[in-house]
Amino acid sequence: MLDDIQKTLWATADKLRANMDAAEYKHLVLGLIFLKYISDTFAARRAEVAVRLSDPDDEYYYGDAAPEDLAAELDDRDYYVSANVFWVPEGARWEQLRAQAKQPEIGKRIDDALALIEGDNPKLKGILDKRFARAQLPDGKLGELVDLVSTIGFGATPDVARDTLGQVYEYFLGMFASAEGKRGGQFYTPASIVKTLVAVLNPHSGKVYDPCCGSGGMFVQSEKFIAAHGGKINDVSIYGQESNPTTWRLAAMNLAIRGIDYNLGREPADTFVRNQHPDLRADFILANPPFNISDWWHGSLEGDPRWVYGDPPQGNANYAWLQHMLHHLKPTGRAGIVLANGSMSSSQNSEGQIRAAMVEADVVEVMVALPGQLFFNTQIPACLWFLAKQKTTRKGEVLFIDARKQAKMISRVQAELDDAAIARIANTVAAWRGEALPLSADSLPLPLGEGGGEGSPAAYQDIPGFCRSVPLAEIAQHGHVLTPGRYVGAEEVEDDDEAFADKMQKLTEKLGEQMAKGAELDALIRVKLGGLGYEF
C-alpha cells in the first residue's frame, strides 16, 4: 500500500515541477515533507498528552483543572522534548499553511514558518532550507505542491508518523537521485550498496562515522539493521561530515525525522582541510567518497598525521580517503568504503606503494568486486574495501569476494544486489571471521557446517569463482594488486556427463551450419550490391 502511495506522490510531484531542475526542486519537496511531518507528529503528541492529562489513572493527570489551565499545560514543551518531538509554534503549523496555499505569498509564509521552527528547536538551527519565496515555480504550482503533501497521512502516533515519513523521504531521495543522474550520486548511495556495507560491518553499538555522509543513508540503514536485530539505535552515536551545504541539510533532516541523534559538525566543510571531528576514533566507519577526485589537495595537508602509509597523490584522493578513515578508527574499529576499481590496482604516483604498505601492515581485511550498473551517477566499476585497525582473526590473510555476477537488473539501466546476494556476501565474511551469521542464510550457497542459521557460527570454505582467503605473501607476489578476480579463480562448471568427442562433434556440426549460412548471406549481399552498380 505504501509503495503505491509513494509512486503516486512522486508522479504528481514530478509533474508539478514543470521546467524546474530536479536538483533544485528536491529541496522544495523534501522541505515540505519535513514540515508536514513535524507538524503532524506535534499534533499527534498534543492529542496524546491531552488525553493523558484528563485520565486520573495516568501519570500526566492534571486534576480538575479549568479548561484554560489545561490548554496552558498542553504548551509545556517538556511533554514534547521527552518524546523526541519537535516543538511547532502556532504560526508554523501545517493546517495554517494549507489554508493559505493559494495565496501569492505562500512561499514567504513557508519560509517564515521554517524560521519560527528553527527559533524554537536549537537542533534544527541552520538546517531548514528557506528558499520557497524565491522558488522559480510557475504561478500556483507551489500551492498545488502544498495540497499534494497535505495528502500524506503520517499516522496517529509520533512513532507511526516517523516510520511512514522516513520511508517516503527515502523513496523521494532515491527518485531524485535517479532523476538527476550523475549529480544525484553526490547525495545518494544506492540502498543495496549501503545495506551490504552495513551487513558486513554489523554496527551494533559504539560510534558510527561517515566523513562524506551525503544525505545520511549509511546512518539510516545502520539504524534499520540494529532495529531488525533486536538492538537499540541509542546504542550507537552518529558522527558525520559533508561539504555541500544543501546536502548537509538533507542529511540533518533525514536523521531528525527518524529521531536519530547526530553530530554532523558545526557546519558543512571539506573533510580533509576542515575536519569537523579531529579527535574522533570510531568503532565503525561507512563511506562512499566521491571517486577519483583530483581537486582535493591543499598545501596545509603536507605532512598530515593521517598519511601513515604514504603521502597520497595530489591528483587523486582515493588513498587520502582510505588513510583518513584508518586514522579515525579505534584500535578495534572496522571500516567499509566504496571506491572505484582502479584503487585496487593503480600504481600511478604513490598509490601502489601506499597500497603495499597497507597490505603489509595487515589493515586490509576484505575486498569485494561489485557488479556494474549499481550507481545512478557513474558507470565506473566499483569495489568495497573493508579495513580493520587491528585484526582479531585471520591475521596475515585477506578475503577476496567476486560479486560481479550477484546483481539483478531492476530496470533497463539499473541493477541492484538483492537480499539473497547481500546475505551471501555478509555471511561469507562472517563465516571467514568465525562470527555468527548476521543475516538469514536461506539462500546462501555456502557449506555452513553445524547450525548454519542466522545468529549461528559457521564454517568458511573457499568457493572457486566467488571467494578465497589469500595469505599476504601471495598478494605480494602479485604486486599487492587487490582485484578479487585475480585470486578467486574460475567458477566450477557442473559436468553434464557428455563425452568430449560427442560434444565436439555437435559443436563442429553447428559451426559448419553457421558458416554455410554465412556464405549464403555473403553471396546474396554481393548480388544486391551488384544490382545497384557496386561490384566488388
Order of alpha helices (4+ residues) and beta strands (2+ residues): alpha-alpha-alpha-alpha-alpha-alpha-alpha-alpha-alpha-beta-alpha-beta-alpha-beta-beta-alpha-beta-alpha-beta-beta-beta-beta-beta-alpha-beta-alpha-alpha-alpha
